[in-house]
Amino acid sequence: MAVKVCKFGGTSMADGNIIRSVKRIIESDGERRYIVVSAPGKRYSGDKKVTDLLYECHKKLCGGADVKECFAPVRARFESIVRELNSGIDIEGELAATEERIAAAMSEDFTASRGEYLCAKVVSLVLGATFVDAENVIFFRENGELDGERSYKAIREACPDRSALYVLPGFYGSDPSGKVKTFSRGGSDISGAIVARAVQASLYENWTDVSGFLACDPRIVDSPRPIKSVSYKELRELSYMGANVLHSESIFPVRKANIPIRIKNTFRPEDEGTSILPITRYKPSGNVVTGIAGKKNFTVIFIEKSLMNSEIGFIARVLEVLRRNEISVEHIPSGIDTMSLVIASEALTPEKLSLITEGIREAVSPDTIRIIEDIALIATVGHGMSSSVGTSARLFNAIAAEKINITMIDQGSSELNIIVGVKNEDYEKCIRAIYREFFG
Ligand code: ASP
């Protein structure tokens, strides 16, 4: 039987009325059998997410406050959700037990995980579904990485009936000593992908508060076009460059198993959303460009040396300087006698930067070394770009027409992506120019 795994994010769990809509969504499709939930998120701007309340709770607890007092805001959120649901469910016992376990564990990860735990309890009661604790089915290794095979097997064993309905809390699992451990923030997306992989779902639905990906940031361009489908590879490029709808690590488990993802909007379930597909199933939209994304605040270290290309070990010696200084490099565009190291500025203090430039001088004696700060990177992404003639010319002309100076160009070897570096202050203008050229 084909089954879908549905992950609902924090805004889809924010109050009792929304949880009722979620119930309708689940019940309207018999294949929606495995439900993964986040902790309740913000109800309005200025509100606090339950997970943030729990991190605050842990801090206060460590400062010596009483658990009842620290946990009170979280308790109040769940009590109001249950009241709004008005369905006679009772979670008082769970709330009291949670307070006790939080006080006994004194662990940040354990406390933070309780938002998902309690929310999954509530949703399982509302749906009349089986609750499966992530603590018993998602496992981390000693080094903190996911133990995929062990987790997939445990999930299959704990949820054996494909016609039953299961609810699992997202965001956490357990470490080899059995202690609760969380993923990074937003990690329920990863939990959903792990469950989808374990049960070989036909589709991983990720329900959130937007109708999928847009061709660029709506804060920069008014009502950009929605993206109907995107390949895993395109999505990886776009989300690395700041298009944040899904946790970037959540792609890997499903991508390996060729399971498509669909981003859906809980508040507009009729909207088609965005499909994220393996390349074998991906049908190009006919558009040369699929999407545009970018990030500000990079530093470029530009290095020039005649005959760099024939000097054996040149790049290795430069990269060794970065390794010694524990700095990771985002891109390395290069020419015959030049190379640029593009580094996120937040990783660089002025001291680090001078250690690195000194280190490079010593290691490779360049003719020139120049630092260019306050650079924004903009990625124009699309499988269609490799097969259509003149795409780069259109891109560069559109930018030149706005009199924007391009400091750096990086065309990935995948031909899926052209990245340009411009001054931070030109970032928005440049995105608008590219959007107009390819979508306008
Ligand atoms: N509740 C967690 C967070 O706020 C995990 C998630 O929502 O995915 O980061």
Boltz pocket constraint, residues with backbone or C-beta under 6 A from the ligand:
constraints:
  - pocket:
      binder: B
      contacts: [[A, 9], [A, 10], [A, 38], [A, 39], [A, 49], [A, 51], [A, 52], [A, 112], [A, 115], [A, 170], [A, 171], [A, 184], [A, 185], [A, 186], [A, 187], [A, 188], [A, 189]]
      max_distance: 6.0
